[in-house]
Amino acid sequence: MGTGIGDVIRREAGRDVDLPEDDGRRWLRFPCPFCGKLRAAISYEIGLFKCFHADCDVKKLWVSRDDAETIRRFWLQIEQAVRNTKSKWGKWVSWSECGRSSDAREKKRNSQATQ
């Protein structure tokens, strides 16, 4: 899978950082390696680091992913978005229809229905 979020944090900090062990929980809290306040959280599962302290210079870090990995990871959400779109629109809307007003779409539907 490549570089993990721990490697990204260490690279950004420019030093070895003591990170919590992945114990299966989605978010683990620990002292921020950038500002030192106990307001940071890391998720090994989604590859994200977030510091919630207002004065921290590094608010978020994440693992870069290529498109194929993102699609593999979020395929359930993508399928749900497709189902939602199909249920709302009934069919895929072509690019040429996107700029038309709703009156023009209604006229087109009516002309197709009468044919």
C-alpha positions as CSV (number, residue, x, y, z in Angstrom):
1,M,0.0,0.0,0.0
2,G,3.0,2.3,0.1
3,T,3.7,5.0,2.7
4,G,1.6,4.9,5.8
5,I,0.4,7.9,7.8
6,G,3.2,7.3,10.4
7,D,5.8,7.8,7.7
8,V,4.0,10.9,6.5
9,I,4.1,12.4,10.0
10,R,7.7,11.5,10.5
11,R,8.7,13.0,7.2
12,E,6.8,16.2,7.9
13,A,8.2,16.5,11.4
14,G,11.8,15.8,10.1
15,R,12.5,13.5,13.0
16,D,11.4,10.2,14.6
17,V,8.0,10.7,16.3
18,D,6.6,8.5,19.0
19,L,3.2,7.4,17.6
20,P,0.5,5.3,19.3
21,E,0.3,1.7,18.3
22,D,-2.6,0.7,16.0
23,D,-5.0,-1.1,18.4
24,G,-7.9,-1.4,15.9
25,R,-9.8,1.7,17.1
26,R,-10.6,4.2,14.3
27,W,-9.1,7.2,16.1
28,L,-6.3,7.3,18.6
29,R,-5.5,10.5,20.6
30,F,-1.9,11.5,21.4
31,P,0.2,14.6,21.9
32,C,0.7,16.5,18.7
33,P,4.3,16.0,17.4
34,F,4.1,19.6,15.9
35,C,2.7,21.7,18.7
36,G,3.0,19.4,21.7
37,K,-0.6,19.8,22.9
38,L,-2.8,16.7,23.7
39,R,-5.2,17.5,20.9
40,A,-4.1,15.3,18.0
41,A,-5.6,12.2,16.6
42,I,-4.4,9.6,14.1
43,S,-6.4,7.1,12.1
44,Y,-4.3,4.3,10.7
45,E,-7.4,2.9,9.0
46,I,-8.1,5.9,6.8
47,G,-4.5,7.3,6.8
48,L,-5.3,10.6,8.4
49,F,-3.7,12.8,11.1
50,K,-5.5,15.8,12.6
51,C,-4.5,18.3,15.3
52,F,-7.4,20.2,16.9
53,H,-5.3,22.8,18.6
54,A,-5.9,26.3,17.2
55,D,-2.2,27.3,17.3
56,C,-0.9,24.2,15.6
57,D,0.9,24.9,12.2
58,V,0.1,21.4,10.9
59,K,-3.7,20.9,11.0
60,K,-4.1,17.8,8.8
61,L,-1.9,15.3,7.1
62,W,-3.0,12.3,5.0
63,V,-1.6,9.6,2.9
64,S,-1.7,10.3,-0.8
65,R,-3.5,7.7,-2.8
66,D,-3.8,6.9,-6.5
67,D,-7.3,6.8,-8.1
68,A,-7.4,3.0,-8.3
69,E,-6.8,2.6,-4.6
70,T,-9.4,5.3,-3.8
71,I,-12.0,3.5,-5.9
72,R,-11.2,0.1,-4.4
73,R,-11.4,1.6,-0.9
74,F,-14.7,3.6,-1.4
75,W,-16.5,1.3,-3.9
76,L,-19.6,0.9,-1.6
77,Q,-20.0,4.7,-1.3
78,I,-19.5,5.1,-5.0
79,E,-22.2,2.5,-5.8
80,Q,-24.5,4.2,-3.3
81,A,-24.0,7.6,-5.1
82,V,-24.7,5.9,-8.4
83,R,-28.0,4.4,-7.0
84,N,-29.0,7.8,-5.6
85,T,-28.3,9.6,-8.9
86,K,-30.2,7.0,-10.9
87,S,-33.2,7.1,-8.5
88,K,-33.3,10.9,-8.7
89,W,-32.8,11.3,-12.4
90,G,-34.1,8.0,-13.7
91,K,-31.4,7.8,-16.3
92,W,-28.0,9.2,-16.8
93,V,-28.2,12.8,-18.1
94,S,-26.0,13.6,-21.1
95,W,-23.6,16.5,-21.0
96,S,-25.6,18.2,-23.7
97,E,-28.6,18.3,-21.4
98,C,-26.8,19.8,-18.5
99,G,-27.0,23.4,-19.8
100,R,-30.7,23.3,-20.8
101,S,-33.5,24.8,-18.6
102,S,-36.0,22.6,-16.9
103,D,-38.7,23.8,-19.5
104,A,-36.6,22.5,-22.4
105,R,-36.1,19.1,-20.6
106,E,-39.9,19.0,-20.0
107,K,-40.6,19.7,-23.6
108,K,-38.2,16.9,-24.7
109,R,-39.8,14.4,-22.3
110,N,-43.3,15.3,-23.6
111,S,-42.2,15.0,-27.2
112,Q,-40.7,11.5,-26.5
113,A,-43.8,10.4,-24.6
114,T,-46.1,11.3,-27.5
115,Q,-44.0,9.4,-30.1
